[in-house]
Amino acid sequence: MAILRWDAAKDLMYVQDRISKLFEYALSSLDVDIRFPTPWVPLCDVYENSTSFVLKVEVPGMSLDDIILEVNGSTVTIVGARKKSDISEENFHRIERNFGKFIRNFILPCNVDENNVTASLRDGVMTVTILKSQPLATGAVVKVTVK
């Protein structure tokens, strides 16, 4: 009786090959050319501290003039476009950096102060700071009008 040793790397390569074929089969029915870059969507981290929400968005090669930032209630929308390189396509040997228009929407867990928003761009990362709305003090009296 022969003892067969399990080769984890060989099994992993087999699974990877099967998954690649599955994706190729799925994409063949779509009108998609997998040789070209996919649409670009910048990565974003969203976190909060005691006074504000902060968004850090990766936008290399862009300036603040290329980006539109809208804050409405608890929704933050970021719209922009990263331009294609000025070099003509016949001079490229490889194109891996994606470009094009993008839109990102984020819903924050509470309303924010739309008038207290700052944005800065450094080293290809845009930092957006949005102050939280001040909650009503406990026991505060709110005047209600009836129409």
C-alpha positions in Angstrom: 0.0 0.0 0.0 1.4 3.3 -1.1 1.3 6.4 1.1 0.2 9.5 -0.8 1.2 12.9 0.7 -1.2 15.8 0.6 0.1 18.7 -1.4 -1.7 21.9 -0.2 -0.1 24.1 -2.8 -1.2 21.8 -5.7 -4.8 21.7 -4.3 -4.8 25.5 -4.0 -3.6 26.0 -7.5 -6.3 23.6 -8.7 -9.0 25.6 -6.9 -7.6 28.9 -8.2 -7.7 27.6 -11.8 -11.3 26.4 -11.4 -12.3 29.8 -10.0 -10.6 31.6 -12.9 -12.4 29.4 -15.4 -15.7 30.1 -13.6 -15.1 33.9 -13.8 -14.1 33.6 -17.5 -17.3 31.7 -18.2 -19.4 34.2 -16.3 -17.8 37.2 -18.0 -18.0 35.6 -21.5 -21.8 36.1 -21.5 -21.4 39.8 -20.6 -20.2 42.5 -23.0 -17.0 43.0 -21.0 -13.4 42.9 -22.2 -11.3 41.7 -19.2 -8.1 43.0 -20.8 -9.1 46.6 -20.0 -9.2 48.3 -16.6 -12.4 48.3 -14.7 -14.1 51.6 -13.8 -12.3 53.4 -11.0 -13.8 53.9 -7.6 -11.6 55.6 -5.0 -11.1 53.8 -1.7 -12.5 55.6 1.4 -12.2 55.2 5.2 -15.0 56.7 7.3 -14.6 57.1 11.0 -15.8 59.4 13.8 -14.4 61.0 16.9 -16.3 62.9 19.7 -17.0 66.0 17.6 -16.9 65.0 13.9 -16.9 62.4 11.1 -13.8 62.1 9.0 -13.5 60.6 5.5 -10.2 59.8 4.0 -10.5 59.2 0.2 -7.6 58.0 -2.0 -7.6 60.3 -5.1 -4.0 60.1 -6.5 -3.3 62.5 -9.3 -6.4 64.6 -8.6 -6.8 68.1 -7.2 -9.6 69.5 -5.1 -10.9 71.3 -8.2 -11.6 67.9 -9.8 -13.9 66.8 -6.9 -17.4 67.9 -5.9 -18.4 67.3 -2.3 -22.0 67.5 -1.2 -23.3 67.1 2.4 -27.1 66.9 2.8 -28.5 65.9 6.2 -26.6 62.7 7.0 -25.7 61.9 3.4 -22.2 62.7 2.0 -21.7 62.5 -1.8 -18.4 62.7 -3.5 -18.2 63.1 -7.3 -15.2 63.4 -9.5 -13.2 62.3 -12.5 -9.6 61.2 -12.8 -8.3 62.1 -16.2 -6.5 59.7 -18.6 -2.8 60.3 -19.1 -1.8 62.7 -21.9 0.4 60.1 -23.6 -1.2 58.6 -26.7 -2.2 54.9 -26.3 0.2 53.7 -28.9 3.1 54.7 -26.7 1.9 52.7 -23.7 3.4 49.3 -22.9 1.0 48.7 -20.0 -2.0 50.6 -18.5 -2.9 49.5 -15.0 -4.1 52.7 -13.4 -7.8 53.2 -13.8 -9.4 56.5 -14.6 -12.8 58.0 -15.3 -15.8 59.4 -13.5 -16.9 58.2 -10.1 -19.5 58.8 -7.4 -19.5 57.7 -3.8 -22.3 58.0 -1.3 -22.1 57.6 2.4 -24.9 57.7 5.0 -23.6 58.8 8.4 -25.3 57.5 11.5 -26.6 61.0 12.5 -27.1 64.4 11.0 -24.1 66.7 10.6 -23.6 70.4 10.5 -23.6 71.1 6.7 -22.0 74.5 7.2 -18.9 73.1 9.1 -17.2 70.9 6.5 -13.5 71.1 5.6 -11.6 69.3 2.9 -7.9 69.1 2.3 -5.7 67.1 -0.1 -2.2 65.8 0.7 -0.2 63.0 -0.8 -3.1 61.8 -2.9 -5.5 61.5 0.1 -8.4 63.9 0.5 -9.4 64.3 4.2 -13.0 65.6 4.7 -14.0 66.6 8.3 -17.7 67.2 9.0 -18.7 68.4 12.4 -21.6 66.6 14.1 -24.8 68.5 14.8 -25.1 69.6 18.4 -27.8 67.5 20.1 -30.4 69.3 22.2 -29.5 69.5 25.8 -31.3 67.1 28.1 -34.5 68.6 29.1 -34.3 71.4 26.6 -37.6 73.2 25.7 -38.4 73.2 22.0 -41.1 75.6 20.8 -43.7 73.9 18.7 -45.9 75.9 16.4 -49.2 74.7 15.1 -50.4 75.6 11.6 
